Amino acid sequence: MGLLALAGCSLFDLWAGDPAVSLPDSGSWVVLPMRAFVSRENIRVDGLQLCTKMRCGYDAAIERFTVTGPDALAIERSLSEPRRLAALLAKSDPKTKTPPPKVSVDGFASGDWRGVQLAMTGGKKSHHFNAYAVGQRQEGGASFIVVIAGEPRIARKLIDEATQ
């Protein structure tokens, strides 16, 4: 019986979501349970939140995750090379006729958080989004925050709030 209770708690932890960060209007945000979808031991999803235009007046998502070991260094390296990241993201997919996306990637910092600011337009319907991806070194690894929003001012507002 005790094992069943313990197993139930473990499953609940996988499927229960935590807020990615504390946001002023967090009551409108939906917390998503992403832990169950990450199978790598060195990556821990700390939280993922989503807000839709119907609930918040804009579409946005914010995720916070922690990475340890060599993968943390690899992600930090990617975020420190905006030009290289832009070139990778702007590559066309040889399997489709869709033109490559238009990508803009610039370095970005907020306090101890370092990373990139990204804008991307492309796809069949020429969708546009703005994003920030930042990391902060911690003992044994790094913590990362990713913000994606349709509007640049919303993305900036969210990353500023998340990194304070």
PyMOL commands that set and color helices and strands:
alter all, ss='L'
color gray80, all
select helices_A, chain A and resi 2-15+26-28+35-37+53-56+70-79+82-89+152-162
alter helices_A, ss='H'
color red, helices_A
select strands_A, chain A and resi 30-31+43-51+60-68+102-110+113-122+127-138+141-149
alter strands_A, ss='S'
color yellow, strands_A
deselect
rebuild
show_as cartoon
